[in-house]
Amino acid sequence: MWLPSAASAQTCPIDRPVVFAGLDWDSARFHNAVAERLLSAGYGCETANIPGSTIPLTNGLARGDIDVMMEVWRNNLAAAWVKAVDRGQVVDIGANFPDAVQGWYVPRYVVEGPDAPAPDLKHVSDLPNYTDLFKDREEPGKGRFYNCITGWSCEIVNTRKLKAYGLDDLYTNFRSGTSEALSAAVAGAVRRKRPILFYYWEPTWLAGLHDLVRLEEPAYDQDAFSALRDPDLPLLTGVEYPVAAVAIGVNTEFEAAAPDIIDLLKAYNTTSQMVSNVLAQMRENDLSDEEAADWFLSTHPDHWADWVSDDARARILAALPEQ
């Protein structure tokens, strides 16, 4: 949480803290920190976070317990988001970054190089041949697939993909409890140059620091992907994730109550590569989310200058620590 500085003469458009969805992955925490710094220093607002995973936080946004969700993955929407939109409780106010990808990955040394153990592994259809390479030590005879986080909608998609690809009897569907646990498993395997098969997404510090290869999948099809996303629909076939535009979502009552803040959030924009670079900077230099936000705002002033008014920009620049 950031409190407004004493130097700020601006009165926040609302008379309570602006509450952000504390989504449990790195890029979302970074975006929260940037938006909170802009609101605190530029607009005199107090801010707060409610931590959690996608589905419960979406429900909180719909109820009005939360005002802002900085990452709504448009092509991977939870049913809770769709229902809240239909009820008029939440709204997508524009793209945060337009070029996010997701998929099933392996480290490049698994498939390329003189010592690569699987040079012919290119497509998910090749995976039945590699259960021994990715073997699950706790379930002999099976490989291990590191799924995404329990509570994230991609966990449902990946679980149904395993079935659609005929891999559910060949690979253990290992669900990580947190994003930190998943990234630690991958980073640990990379450090020891061991084979690992896992779901991941970009932008992330992991993708920024390590050379990863996304396996090919059948081309995206909207109907097939909708069936992967919704367990109540008949399963059709497995397909790749679409390139996603990741949006900013807000509660509709908050949208009506704070138009100045909404204008800022509508102007807010980044790219996947930009965010991966920041997350790599965080990782290499052990920066907190707040320190990374200040680093980003200090080193990219031309990028965000038009998001805010001239007066707010001056207050924000004055509040940033020297880099």
C-alpha positions in Angstrom: 0.0 0.0 0.0 1.2 3.5 -0.8 0.0 6.5 1.1 -0.1 10.0 -0.6 2.9 12.1 0.1 2.6 15.2 2.3 3.8 17.2 -0.7 0.8 16.3 -2.8 -1.8 19.0 -2.9 -4.1 17.0 -5.0 -7.3 15.6 -3.4 -8.1 12.0 -4.5 -11.3 11.7 -6.5 -12.7 9.3 -4.0 -12.7 9.5 -0.2 -11.4 6.0 0.6 -8.5 3.8 -0.6 -8.5 2.6 -4.2 -8.5 -1.2 -3.8 -6.5 -3.4 -6.3 -6.8 -7.1 -7.0 -3.6 -8.6 -5.6 -3.3 -11.3 -8.3 -0.7 -13.9 -7.4 1.9 -13.5 -10.2 4.8 -11.2 -10.8 3.6 -9.0 -13.7 0.3 -8.3 -12.0 2.0 -7.2 -8.8 4.3 -5.0 -10.8 1.4 -3.3 -12.6 -0.4 -2.8 -9.3 2.7 -1.1 -7.9 3.0 1.3 -10.9 -0.7 2.2 -10.8 -0.6 2.7 -7.0 2.5 4.9 -7.3 0.8 7.1 -10.0 -2.4 7.4 -7.9 -0.6 8.1 -4.6 2.0 10.6 -5.9 -0.1 12.1 -8.7 -3.6 12.2 -7.3 -3.2 12.1 -3.5 -5.0 8.7 -3.2 -4.5 6.0 -0.7 -4.4 2.5 -2.1 -4.8 -1.1 -0.9 -4.4 -4.7 -2.2 -6.5 -7.7 -1.5 -4.3 -10.8 -2.3 -5.7 -13.9 -4.0 -6.1 -15.8 -7.2 -8.1 -15.0 -10.3 -11.6 -16.5 -9.6 -12.1 -15.2 -6.0 -10.7 -11.8 -6.9 -13.0 -11.5 -9.9 -15.9 -12.3 -7.6 -14.6 -9.5 -5.3 -14.4 -7.1 -8.2 -18.0 -7.9 -9.1 -19.2 -7.3 -5.5 -17.3 -4.0 -5.3 -14.9 -5.2 -2.6 -12.2 -4.5 -5.2 -12.0 -1.6 -7.6 -9.3 -2.4 -10.1 -7.8 -5.6 -11.7 -4.7 -4.7 -13.7 -4.5 -8.0 -15.6 -7.6 -9.5 -17.2 -6.5 -12.1 -19.7 -9.1 -11.6 -22.5 -8.6 -14.9 -24.2 -8.5 -16.9 -21.0 -11.4 -15.4 -19.1 -12.8 -17.2 -16.1 -16.5 -17.9 -16.1 -16.8 -15.6 -13.1 -15.6 -12.7 -15.2 -18.1 -13.4 -18.1 -21.0 -13.7 -15.6 -20.0 -10.4 -13.9 -19.8 -8.6 -17.3 -23.3 -10.0 -18.2 -24.6 -8.6 -14.9 -23.1 -5.2 -15.5 -20.8 -5.5 -12.5 -17.4 -5.2 -14.2 -16.1 -3.7 -17.4 -12.9 -4.0 -19.5 -11.6 -0.5 -20.0 -8.8 -1.2 -22.4 -5.6 -3.2 -23.0 -2.7 -3.1 -20.6 -0.5 -5.1 -23.0 -1.7 -6.6 -26.3 0.8 -9.4 -27.0 0.9 -12.0 -24.2 1.5 -15.6 -25.0 0.9 -18.8 -23.0 1.7 -22.4 -23.7 3.6 -25.6 -22.9 7.4 -25.0 -22.6 10.7 -26.8 -22.3 14.1 -25.3 -21.8 15.9 -24.9 -25.1 18.8 -27.2 -24.1 16.2 -30.0 -24.1 15.5 -29.7 -27.9 18.5 -27.8 -29.3 22.3 -28.2 -29.1 24.8 -31.0 -29.4 23.7 -32.6 -26.1 20.0 -32.1 -26.5 18.1 -35.2 -25.3 15.0 -34.6 -27.4 16.0 -32.9 -30.7 12.8 -34.2 -32.4 10.4 -32.8 -29.7 8.7 -30.0 -31.5 4.9 -30.5 -31.1 2.7 -31.7 -28.2 1.9 -34.7 -30.4 5.5 -35.8 -29.8 5.1 -36.0 -26.0 4.0 -39.6 -25.8 7.5 -40.5 -26.9 9.1 -38.6 -24.0 7.5 -39.8 -20.7 10.9 -41.3 -19.6 12.6 -38.0 -20.3 10.1 -36.0 -18.1 9.5 -38.9 -15.7 7.6 -38.3 -12.5 9.7 -39.9 -9.7 6.6 -40.3 -7.6 4.6 -42.1 -10.4 6.8 -44.6 -12.2 5.9 -45.1 -15.8 4.5 -41.6 -16.2 6.0 -38.3 -17.2 5.3 -35.1 -15.2 3.6 -32.0 -16.6 3.8 -28.9 -14.4 0.3 -27.4 -14.8 -0.4 -23.8 -13.8 -1.7 -22.7 -10.5 -4.8 -24.2 -8.8 -7.5 -21.5 -8.9 -6.3 -20.1 -12.2 -8.5 -20.7 -15.2 -5.5 -21.9 -17.2 -5.3 -24.9 -14.8 -8.7 -26.0 -16.2 -7.6 -25.4 -19.8 -4.4 -27.4 -19.4 -6.2 -30.3 -17.6 -8.6 -30.6 -20.5 -5.8 -30.3 -23.0 -4.0 -33.3 -21.4 -7.2 -35.3 -22.0 -7.7 -33.9 -25.5 -4.1 -34.7 -26.5 -4.4 -38.2 -25.1 -1.8 -37.5 -22.4 -3.8 -37.8 -19.2 -2.8 -41.4 -18.7 0.8 -40.8 -19.7 1.7 -37.6 -17.7 1.0 -36.7 -14.1 -1.0 -33.5 -14.0 1.1 -31.7 -11.3 -0.6 -28.6 -10.0 1.6 -26.0 -8.4 0.2 -24.3 -5.3 1.6 -20.8 -6.2 3.3 -19.1 -9.1 6.5 -18.9 -7.0 6.5 -22.7 -6.6 6.1 -23.2 -10.3 8.8 -20.7 -11.3 11.1 -22.2 -8.6 10.6 -25.7 -10.1 11.4 -24.5 -13.5 14.4 -22.3 -12.4 15.8 -25.2 -10.4 15.6 -27.6 -13.3 17.2 -25.0 -15.6 20.0 -24.4 -13.1 20.8 -28.1 -13.1 20.1 -28.5 -16.9 17.5 -31.1 -16.3 14.5 -31.7 -18.6 11.2 -30.3 -17.5 7.8 -29.9 -19.2 5.6 -27.1 -17.9 2.9 -24.5 -18.6 4.1 -20.9 -18.6 3.2 -17.5 -19.9 4.8 -14.3 -20.9 5.7 -11.6 -19.7 7.6 -13.1 -16.8 11.0 -12.8 -15.3 11.6 -16.5 -16.0 11.1 -15.9 -19.8 13.3 -12.8 -19.5 16.2 -14.6 -17.9 16.0 -18.1 -19.4 15.9 -19.4 -23.0 12.6 -21.3 -23.2 10.9 -23.0 -26.2 7.1 -23.1 -26.6 5.9 -26.4 -28.0 3.8 -26.3 -31.1 0.0 -27.1 -30.8 -2.9 -27.3 -33.2 -3.9 -23.8 -34.4 -6.3 -21.8 -32.2 -10.0 -22.3 -32.8 -12.5 -20.3 -30.9 -15.1 -23.1 -30.4 -12.5 -25.7 -29.4 -10.8 -23.2 -27.0 -14.2 -22.3 -25.4 -14.7 -26.0 -24.7 -11.3 -26.3 -23.1 -12.1 -23.3 -20.9 -15.5 -24.5 -19.7 -15.7 -28.0 -18.1 -19.5 -28.0 -18.7 -19.1 -28.0 -22.5 -18.3 -31.2 -24.4 -14.5 -31.4 -25.1 -13.7 -31.0 -28.8 -10.0 -31.0 -29.4 -6.9 -29.4 -28.0 -5.6 -26.1 -29.5 -3.1 -23.5 -28.7 -3.7 -20.5 -26.6 -4.4 -17.4 -28.7 -2.1 -14.4 -28.4 -3.8 -12.5 -25.7 -4.6 -8.8 -25.1 -4.4 -8.4 -21.4 -6.9 -5.8 -20.2 -7.5 -3.6 -17.2 -10.9 -4.4 -15.5 -12.8 -2.3 -13.1 -15.9 -2.4 -11.0 -18.7 -0.5 -12.8 -19.7 1.5 -9.7 -16.0 2.6 -9.3 -15.9 3.5 -13.0 -18.8 5.9 -12.4 -17.5 7.3 -9.1 -13.9 8.1 -10.2 -13.7 9.3 -13.9 -10.3 10.9 -13.4 -8.8 7.6 -12.2 -10.5 5.8 -15.1 -9.0 8.2 -17.6 -5.5 7.3 -16.2 -6.2 3.6 -16.3 -7.6 3.8 -19.9 -4.3 5.6 -21.0 -2.1 3.0 -19.2 -0.3 0.7 -21.7 2.8 -1.5 -21.8 4.1 -4.3 -23.9 5.0 -7.9 -23.0 8.7 -7.4 -23.8 8.8 -4.2 -21.7 7.3 -6.0 -18.7 9.6 -9.0 -19.1 12.5 -6.7 -19.0 11.3 -5.0 -15.8 10.7 -8.4 -14.2 14.2 -9.6 -15.1 15.5 -6.4 -13.6 13.6 -7.1 -10.4 15.0 -10.6 -10.2 18.6 -9.8 -11.0 18.7 -6.8 -8.5 16.3 -8.2 -5.8 13.9 -5.3 -6.2 10.5 -5.1 -4.5 7.4 -4.5 -6.5 7.5 -0.9 -5.3 11.2 -0.4 -6.2 10.6 -1.9 -9.6 7.7 0.5 -10.2 9.9 3.5 -9.2 12.7 2.2 -11.5 10.2 1.8 -14.4 8.7 5.3 -13.9 12.1 6.9 -13.5 13.7 5.2 -16.6 10.6 5.5 -18.9 9.2 8.9 -18.2 8.4 9.5 -21.9 6.3 6.4 -22.0 3.9 7.3 -19.2 4.0 11.1 -19.5 0.7 11.3 -21.4 -1.2 9.0 -19.0 -1.6 11.9 -16.5 -2.1 15.6 -16.3 0.9 18.0 -16.3 0.4 18.7 -12.6 0.1 15.1 -11.7 3.2 14.3 -13.8 5.2 16.9 -11.9 4.1 15.5 -8.5 5.0 12.0 -9.6 8.4 12.9 -10.9 9.1 14.8 -7.7 8.1 11.8 -5.5 10.4 9.3 -7.3 13.7 8.4 -5.7 16.9 9.0 -7.6 18.1 6.0 -9.5 
